Amino acid sequence: MQFVFPTHLQLGSEHSEGFHQELLRGLTHKLNNLLAVIQGFSSLVLMTDDLDPGVAENVQHIREASVGVAALSERIRSAGGCAKLTPQALSLNEYFSVVEGALLEPFSKNKLQLEAEVQPGLPPVLVDPTKFKDILIELLKNAAEAAGSTGGRAMLKIAGPGVITPTEQRRVDILISNTGSQIPQDKLAQMFRPFTGSKNSNHLGLGLTIATMLCHQMGLQIGLASENNTTTAWLSCPMA
């Protein structure tokens, strides 16, 4: 299986820290403060007993839009490499039992079963638990939506050192695959870029970009392969 990696994005130090990241982090923080005011006052208006139904509907739309923008703001921060991380040793076997509900949600939504093969006794990896979950959700959501729309299968495999990568590299590898669709080889590298994707226009095309930036910040490797009607995302994590 031939993987394509996001090396063409040139995610060097000038992209992961410094003035632009501090600027983006500050701007999204200010934006979220303003959105909190909109959400708070719109909620107060909606609590008015004799509020006109038409006004109530419009205010509800305002509140829902502000909540959506706040969520988008957080995604923009991650896509820009500005997420604040706290790496720590994490036992994946225990971790997956804790976050199982969130990870399986995309498959429940698409009425799909995730075929999982998790090696027991995995060594701990060095990641930020919250942002690591964000990466997994982005990759699993892609697999669930692709398999669900084509009647394909979705698979998750997690293996310790020596199974996928050599033992001396001390890495835990995660493969997330779906059957039923294939991305042309000449378009694989572009999938990591923002606003680029194989889905319809209702999607922003930020999922793989967010996963890539978070991986870069945590020292993880991410790759993408697509052949024989199967697309596979590869996430390689360093041992703690």
C-alpha positions in Angstrom: 0.0 0.0 0.0 1.5 3.3 -1.1 0.8 6.2 1.3 0.9 9.9 0.5 2.1 12.2 3.3 1.4 16.0 3.8 5.1 16.9 3.3 4.2 19.3 0.5 2.5 21.6 3.1 5.9 22.4 4.5 4.7 22.6 8.1 7.9 24.0 9.5 8.4 26.1 12.6 7.3 29.2 10.8 3.8 27.7 10.4 3.4 26.2 13.9 4.5 29.0 16.2 5.2 32.8 16.1 3.4 35.9 15.2 0.7 34.6 12.9 -0.3 31.8 15.3 -0.5 34.3 18.2 -2.5 36.6 16.1 -5.0 33.9 15.0 -5.3 32.6 18.6 -6.0 36.1 19.9 -8.5 36.9 17.1 -10.5 33.7 17.7 -10.5 34.4 21.4 -11.9 37.9 20.9 -14.5 36.5 18.4 -15.6 33.9 21.0 -16.1 36.6 23.6 -18.4 38.5 21.3 -20.3 35.4 20.4 -20.8 34.6 24.0 -22.5 38.0 24.4 -24.8 37.3 21.4 -25.7 33.8 22.8 -26.3 35.2 26.3 -28.6 38.1 25.3 -30.5 36.0 22.7 -31.1 33.4 25.4 -32.5 36.1 27.7 -34.8 37.4 25.0 -36.1 33.9 24.4 -37.0 33.7 28.1 -39.5 36.5 27.7 -43.0 35.2 28.4 -45.0 37.3 26.0 -42.5 37.3 23.2 -44.0 37.5 19.7 -43.6 34.1 18.0 -42.1 35.6 14.9 -39.5 37.5 16.9 -38.8 34.4 19.0 -38.1 32.4 15.8 -35.7 35.0 14.5 -33.9 35.3 17.8 -33.6 31.5 17.9 -31.9 31.6 14.4 -29.5 34.2 15.7 -28.6 32.1 18.7 -28.1 28.9 16.6 -25.9 30.8 14.1 -23.7 32.2 16.9 -23.3 28.7 18.4 -22.3 27.4 14.9 -19.8 30.2 14.4 -18.2 29.5 17.9 -17.7 25.8 16.8 -16.2 26.9 13.5 -13.9 29.3 15.4 -12.4 26.4 17.3 -11.9 24.4 14.2 -10.2 27.4 12.5 -7.8 27.6 15.5 -6.9 24.0 15.2 -6.5 24.2 11.4 -4.2 27.2 11.8 -1.9 25.2 14.1 -2.9 27.3 17.2 -4.4 24.7 19.4 -3.0 24.6 23.0 -1.6 21.2 23.7 -0.8 19.3 26.9 1.0 16.1 25.8 1.0 13.2 28.3 1.5 9.5 28.4 -1.8 7.8 27.4 -2.8 4.2 27.5 -4.8 3.6 24.3 -6.5 0.4 25.6 -8.0 2.3 28.5 -8.5 5.5 26.5 -10.6 3.9 23.8 -13.0 2.4 26.4 -13.6 6.0 27.8 -14.1 7.8 24.4 -15.8 4.9 22.6 -19.2 6.7 22.5 -17.8 9.8 20.8 -15.7 7.7 18.3 -18.6 5.5 17.3 -21.1 8.3 16.8 -20.3 8.9 13.1 -21.0 5.2 12.5 -24.3 5.2 14.4 -25.3 8.3 12.3 -24.5 6.5 9.1 -26.1 3.2 10.3 -22.8 1.5 9.9 -20.7 -1.0 11.9 -17.1 -0.3 12.7 -14.9 -3.4 12.4 -12.2 -2.8 15.1 -9.0 -4.8 15.8 -7.2 -3.3 18.8 -4.1 -5.1 20.0 -4.2 -5.7 23.7 -1.4 -4.4 26.0 -0.4 -1.5 23.8 2.4 0.7 25.2 1.4 4.3 26.2 1.8 7.0 23.6 2.7 10.7 24.0 -0.3 12.8 22.9 -2.7 15.5 24.1 -5.8 13.4 25.0 -8.4 15.9 23.9 -6.8 16.9 20.6 -5.9 13.2 19.9 -9.6 12.5 20.1 -10.3 15.3 17.7 -7.9 13.7 15.2 -9.5 10.3 15.6 -13.0 11.7 15.2 -12.1 13.6 12.0 -10.6 10.4 10.4 -13.4 8.1 11.6 -16.0 10.5 10.4 -14.5 10.5 7.0 -14.4 6.7 6.9 -18.0 6.4 8.2 -19.4 8.9 5.6 -17.5 7.4 2.7 -18.5 3.8 3.6 -22.1 4.8 4.4 -22.7 6.6 1.1 -21.4 3.6 -1.0 -22.5 0.6 1.1 -18.9 -0.1 2.0 -17.2 -1.3 5.2 -15.2 0.7 7.8 -12.3 -0.8 9.6 -10.0 0.3 12.5 -6.7 -1.4 13.3 -4.4 -0.4 16.2 -1.0 -2.2 16.5 2.0 -1.8 18.7 5.7 -1.5 17.6 6.9 -4.2 15.2 3.6 -4.9 13.5 3.3 -2.1 11.0 6.5 0.0 11.7 9.8 -1.5 12.8 10.1 -2.2 16.5 13.1 0.2 16.9 11.0 3.1 15.8 8.9 2.7 19.0 5.6 3.7 17.4 1.9 2.7 17.8 0.1 2.7 14.5 -3.5 3.3 13.7 -5.1 2.4 10.4 -8.6 3.7 9.6 -10.0 2.3 6.3 -13.2 2.3 4.3 -14.2 0.3 1.2 -16.5 1.4 -1.6 -14.6 4.5 -2.8 -11.2 5.5 -4.2 -9.4 8.8 -4.4 -7.4 9.3 -7.6 -3.7 9.1 -6.9 -3.0 12.6 -8.3 -5.5 14.1 -5.9 -4.4 12.4 -2.7 -1.9 15.0 -1.7 -4.4 17.8 -2.2 -6.8 16.2 0.4 -4.7 17.6 3.2 -5.2 21.2 2.0 -8.0 23.3 3.4 -11.3 23.5 1.6 -10.4 20.6 -0.5 -12.2 17.2 -0.3 -14.2 14.5 -2.0 -17.5 15.4 -0.4 -20.3 17.8 -1.5 -20.3 21.6 -0.9 -22.1 21.2 2.4 -18.7 20.2 3.9 -16.1 22.8 4.7 -13.2 20.5 3.7 -11.3 21.2 7.0 -11.3 17.8 8.6 -8.0 16.4 7.2 -6.4 19.9 7.5 -7.2 20.0 11.2 -6.0 16.4 11.7 -2.7 17.3 9.9 -2.0 20.4 11.9 -2.7 18.7 15.2 -0.5 15.8 14.2 2.3 18.2 13.3 2.0 19.9 16.7 2.1 16.6 18.6 4.8 14.9 16.5 2.5 12.3 15.0 2.7 11.1 11.4 -0.4 11.0 9.2 -0.7 9.5 5.7 -3.4 8.7 3.2 -3.6 5.8 0.7 -6.3 4.9 -1.8 -6.2 1.8 -4.0 -8.3 -1.3 -4.8 -11.5 0.6 -3.9 -10.2 1.2 -0.4 -9.0 4.4 1.3 -6.8 4.2 4.4 -5.7 6.9 6.8 -2.5 6.0 8.7 -1.8 7.6 12.1 1.5 6.8 13.7 2.1 7.8 17.3 5.4 7.9 19.3 5.6 5.8 22.5 5.7 7.8 25.7 
